[in-house]
Amino acid sequence: MPLHRAIYVSDAVGDAATSLLVLAEILGASIRNNRRDRVTGVLMRHDGRFLQAIEGRRADVDRLMDRLRADPRHENIRLLSDQNTTVRLFEEWPMTLVEMPRPVWPHISRPSLDQLSAAQAEALLVTASQVLALPA
């Protein structure tokens, strides 16, 4: 099955920038919808912005991106990467929340998060997701 991965950054709007409740609502809906559509991915919220990778069949990723563009909890979606791929990087999760790795904080400021290259954004999300996979 051909796979597709999209990575985008957007500006959180209102409570979506800071509220844990809103974040939990986003994750809950994402997990339900992504299981249904066989989409996987990760979401990072940092300094009022979202950075997200989604992967699955092209039609499913495109449909999800259309829903995301209409979501009022964020705006100014900038696609950093939109490409075919042969493997899922985040196959364990229909959607999960990852934290910005602390050593990266000084290098990523609000004005520059959306200036990451596709490779940098992907590496950041992969690195952050590896923390979830570490044994306790």
N, C-alpha and C positions, 0 to 999 in steps of 0.2 A: 504494500500500500504506500503510495507516495505521501510524504509528509511535508508540512510547511511550518515555518516558525516566524512569528512577528514579535518584535520588541519595540515598545514605545515608551515615551515619557509624557506625562501630562501634569497640569497644575490642579491640585486638589481645590475644591470649592467649599467654602463654609466649614461645617463641622467635619467634613471628610478629611480635612487637613490635620485634625487633632483628636477627634473622638474615637475612642476604642469601640464604642457601641456601633458606630457607622462602619468601622473597619470589620467588625464581626459580622455585620449584616452583609457587607460586600462579599466576604469570604464564604459565608453560608450559601448565598445565592450562586456564587461562582462554582462551588463544589457540586451542588445539585445539577446545575446546567451543564457543567463540563463533564460530569460522569455520563449524563445522557448523550452528549455529543462526542464523547471520547476525545476531549481536549485536555491537555495537561499544561501546567505552567507554574510560575511563581510571581508573587507581587511584593514589591518593596515600597514602603511609604517613608520618605525622608524629607524633612525640612519643607513640608508643604507641597511635595511632588510625589507622584506615583511613577515607578519604573516597573514595567511588567513584561514578561515573556509568555507567550501562548503558543502552543504547538498542537498540531493535529492535521487532519485532511484539509486541503486548501479551502474547500467550500465551507467547512466548519469554522476555520480561522477567520475567513472573510465575513461570515455571518456574525461571529462574535465581535469583530472589529466594528461592524455596523452598529451593533447594540452599544458598544462602548462609546462610540462617537455621539450617540444620542443620550448618554447617561449624564444627568445634570450635576453629578457629584465631582466631575472634573471637566476641564476645558483645555484648549490649546494642545490637543494630542499631536505629538510629533513622532512619526514613525522613524525609528533608528535602523531597523532591519526588517526586511520582508523577503524571505527567501525559502527556496526548497531545501530540504535536508533529508538525510537518510536515517538519522537516529534522533530519538527524543533525549533531550538533556535532563528533563524533569519528569520522567515517566512514572515516578512513584506517587505523584500528586495531581489530582484533578485541579487543585489550586492550593497553594500554601503561602503563608506569609513568611518572608525572610527579613532579617534585620541587616542594616548597614554594618559591615564589619568595622569595629572600632578603629583599627589601624588605618582605615581608608578615610575616616571622617575629615582629617585635616586637608585631604586632597580633593574632596568633593564638597563644593559649596553650592548654595541655592542657584547662583547664576550659571554654574557650570555643569550641573547634573544633566541637563539636556544637551550639553555639548560633547557628551561621551560619544565616541565612535561606536559603531555596531559591535565591534570586537571587544571594546572596553566594557560596554554594557552587558554583553553576554558573559564575559569573564567575571564581572562583579556579581551577577546573579548566580552563576555557577558556584563561585567561592562562598557566597552567603548560604546557598542551599546545602553545601557540603557540611555545614555545621549541624544541620538537621539529621544528617545521615550518620554522625559520629555515635558510637556506642556510649551509653550512659555510664 
